[in-house]
Each structure stands twice: as structure tokens, then as C-alpha cells.
């Protein structure tokens, strides 16, 4: 795969990286939807949540736990935050590498109400 996220992981393009370990990388979204909008991305290629397999369960869990730890470290966990994974085109996914959005820093509007 050769998505923008893969290019960030390989340092081919710059990003405002806020967290990295051997399994994942996290960086600020360039088009934030909230005052805090950070993307948590596994370094292993998984195109979408739908493409994930049982052996990816631990890695997907690491994304969620890293997001929660980041929220605590940055001081907005107590007020609250949202994590979102979009899946495939109709789910709003635009970069086809699994990733988790962490949104925080303000009161977020309602979610999940059909239009």
C-alpha cells in the first residue's frame, strides 16, 4: 500500500507526530474537525476495519489504548473525547489504511442520528 499514512510512517512526508511506538504512529489531522483531532494509525497495513482479521485484534486494541493514554496525558480525558473509525467509502473512509480518529477539546455535537 502507498497511502499518505504510509508516507508519513516512512517519513516521506512530514506530519505533526504526537506519539509513536513499534506498532503505531499518531499525528495531528491536517483538516481538524475539533480543537484536538489526532489520527492513530497502525504501522502494519490493514486497508479498513472490514479487512481486519482476528490476528489484528491486539493491534486494534493498541490503537484504542494509545488514544486513551494520549487523552489522559493531554488533560482532556476527564472532560471527554470521541474515537471514531470510518470504514469504507459509505462510512466516510478516505484513506484506505485503518486508523482511529481522536476528537476532543470542546463539547462535541450529537452523533449517530440519521439525517
C-alpha positions, 0 to 999 in steps of 0.5 A: 500500500502507498497511502499518505499514512504510509508516507508519513510512517516512512517519513516521506512526508512530514506530519505533526507526530504526537506519539509513536511506538513499534506498532503505531504512529499518531499525528495531528489531522491536517483538516481538524474537525475539533480543537484536538483531532489526532489520527492513530494509525497502525504501522502494519497495513490493514486497508479498513476495519472490514479487512481486519482479521482476528490476528489484528485484534491486539493491534486494534486494541493498541490503537484504542489504548494509545488514544486513551493514554494520549487523552489522559496525558493531554488533560482532556480525558476527564472532560471527554473525547470521541474515537471514531473509525470510518470504514469504507467509502459509505462510512466516510473512509478516505484513506484506505489504511485503518486508523482511529480518529481522536476528537476532543477539546470542546463539547462535541455535537450529537452523533449517530442520528440519521439525517 
